[in-house]
Amino acid sequence: MTGRGLRHFLAGNAPWLGAGVLLTFLSSFGQTFFISIFAGQIRAEFGLSHGAWGSLYALGTLVSAGVMVWAGGLTDRYRVRALGAAVLGGLAVAAMAMAVNRWVVLLPVVIFLLRLFGQGMCSHIAMVAMTRWFTAARGKALSIATLGFAVGEAVLPMLFVAAMALIDWRLLWVASAAVALLGIPALMRMLGNERTPQSLAQQHSATGMSGRHWTRSETLRTPLFWFMAPALLGPSAFITAFFFHQVHLAQIKGWAHLQLVALFPIYTEVSILAMFASGWALDRWGTARMMPFYQLPLAIGFGLFSVVQTIPGAVPALACLALSVGANSTLPAAFWAEFYGTRHIGAIKAMAAAVMVLGSAIGPGLTGALIDMGVSLTTQFQGIAGFFVLASALVWMGIHRARRLF
């Protein structure tokens, strides 16, 4: 797409694209990278060890993954304007709960609410909406909507860490709740003339394999879904684990933590480039040709991190991780629509989202337990690299079998 064509696309679809960006940005308040900013204050406030905090966090995340299976299907029944507003209201309540909670027994409940309404539903609604509203330009729409994730990762940690030096951490959660509430009128304004699931079914419906729309139960009975499952779980599990253990990684490599963190803008920039490139590529070639290969840079990146000893050596390793993470923002969401149709895409993608949320709970806990057992992080990275090679092979096998149904 030329620069003029892109400007025309943005101008003609600004309200719907803007709603996607808004929702992905506000999902930050339930993402690990944001909640972990307050980990030190939370552990001190409730007298938690690293292990206890990690266990409570995993518990809340696991329950949210289970609820997502049901809640994600609501996107097939309700407009984004109504459902998104309700979710943002729930996210504001969750942020306020973190601000006022004084009981450790309620901490997993607060984490559950943040993860469900933030990481889970805000992200899910945005991705389902882009998948459903756009057909020929689905890749570009997904790429643009996921900019909200990148902006949140780039801006909010620096902003809130700096503010924490001057403002009590609980008041910062009050501010987060206020921002989530402000998102409601903004979303309502953007979607005053929303493309609804009902109208879309008549005008822009896209079928999947065998020329039909697959239900969630039918999807779960196809081998393709289970061939895809490791690739769904892997990035969420091990990218989350990588950032969760970043301090430990710097220590065992002999780096200053600040040196490692200073590389993160490179990660953000490469992931944004990969996000737009994958969006353009899937509009041109479809997901079937790309899905088996897009996680191979993760294998290379973790393999490099297992052996590099210098900060300059970490740059290509981090860039490889970013390549797959950027593509992961667009390709899987489009894959479900391409292979299973759009009529039940909310329910189908809810299952995929639940697997990814489950991964974000398993990854840090599993790698942390292995560290406690004496398995070094660098050794684990070699195993993780092998996992992504295997996951890519399984995706190739699943798609190769499924393409016969087109």
Secondary structure as the mmCIF struct_conf table of DSSP 4:
data_model
#
loop_
_struct_conf.conf_type_id
_struct_conf.id
_struct_conf.beg_label_comp_id
_struct_conf.beg_label_asym_id
_struct_conf.beg_label_seq_id
_struct_conf.end_label_comp_id
_struct_conf.end_label_asym_id
_struct_conf.end_label_seq_id
HELX_RH_AL_P HELX_RH_AL_P1 GLY A 3 LEU A 26
HELX_RH_3T_P HELX_RH_3T_P1 SER A 27 GLY A 30
BEND BEND1 GLN A 31 GLN A 31
HELX_RH_AL_P HELX_RH_AL_P2 THR A 32 ILE A 35
HELX_RH_3T_P HELX_RH_3T_P2 SER A 36 PHE A 38
HELX_RH_AL_P HELX_RH_AL_P3 ALA A 39 PHE A 46
TURN_TY1_P TURN_TY1_P1 GLY A 47 GLY A 47
HELX_RH_AL_P HELX_RH_AL_P4 HIS A 50 ALA A 71
HELX_RH_3T_P HELX_RH_3T_P3 GLY A 72 ASP A 76
TURN_TY1_P TURN_TY1_P2 ARG A 77 ARG A 77
BEND BEND2 TYR A 78 TYR A 78
HELX_RH_AL_P HELX_RH_AL_P5 VAL A 80 VAL A 100
HELX_RH_3T_P HELX_RH_3T_P4 VAL A 104 LEU A 106
HELX_RH_AL_P HELX_RH_AL_P6 LEU A 107 LEU A 114
HELX_RH_PI_P HELX_RH_PI_P1 ARG A 115 CYS A 122
HELX_RH_AL_P HELX_RH_AL_P7 SER A 123 TRP A 133
BEND BEND3 THR A 135 THR A 135
TURN_TY1_P TURN_TY1_P3 ALA A 136 ALA A 137
HELX_RH_AL_P HELX_RH_AL_P8 ARG A 138 ALA A 145
TURN_TY1_P TURN_TY1_P4 THR A 146 THR A 146
HELX_RH_AL_P HELX_RH_AL_P9 LEU A 147 MET A 164
TURN_TY1_P TURN_TY1_P5 ALA A 165 LEU A 166
BEND BEND4 ILE A 167 ILE A 167
HELX_RH_AL_P HELX_RH_AL_P10 TRP A 169 MET A 190
TURN_TY1_P TURN_TY1_P6 LEU A 191 ASN A 193
HELX_RH_AL_P HELX_RH_AL_P11 PRO A 197 GLN A 203
BEND BEND5 HIS A 204 HIS A 204
HELX_RH_3T_P HELX_RH_3T_P5 MET A 209 GLY A 211
BEND BEND6 ARG A 212 ARG A 212
HELX_LH_PP_P HELX_LH_PP_P1 HIS A 213 THR A 215
HELX_RH_AL_P HELX_RH_AL_P12 ARG A 216 LEU A 220
TURN_TY1_P TURN_TY1_P7 ARG A 221 ARG A 221
BEND BEND7 THR A 222 THR A 222
HELX_RH_AL_P HELX_RH_AL_P13 PRO A 223 PHE A 244
TURN_TY1_P TURN_TY1_P8 HIS A 245 HIS A 245
HELX_RH_AL_P HELX_RH_AL_P14 GLN A 246 LYS A 253
TURN_TY1_P TURN_TY1_P9 GLY A 254 GLY A 254
HELX_RH_AL_P HELX_RH_AL_P15 HIS A 257 VAL A 261
TURN_TY1_P TURN_TY1_P10 ALA A 262 LEU A 263
HELX_RH_AL_P HELX_RH_AL_P16 PHE A 264 TRP A 285
BEND BEND8 THR A 287 THR A 287
TURN_TY1_P TURN_TY1_P11 ALA A 288 GLN A 295
HELX_RH_AL_P HELX_RH_AL_P17 LEU A 296 PHE A 305
TURN_TY1_P TURN_TY1_P12 SER A 306 VAL A 307
BEND BEND9 THR A 310 THR A 310
HELX_RH_AL_P HELX_RH_AL_P18 ILE A 311 ASN A 328
TURN_TY1_P TURN_TY1_P13 SER A 329 THR A 330
HELX_RH_AL_P HELX_RH_AL_P19 LEU A 331 TYR A 340
BEND BEND10 THR A 342 THR A 342
TURN_TY1_P TURN_TY1_P14 ARG A 343 HIS A 344
HELX_RH_AL_P HELX_RH_AL_P20 ILE A 345 ASP A 372
TURN_TY1_P TURN_TY1_P15 MET A 373 GLY A 374
HELX_RH_AL_P HELX_RH_AL_P21 LEU A 377 ALA A 402
HELX_RH_3T_P HELX_RH_3T_P6 ARG A 403 LEU A 405
#
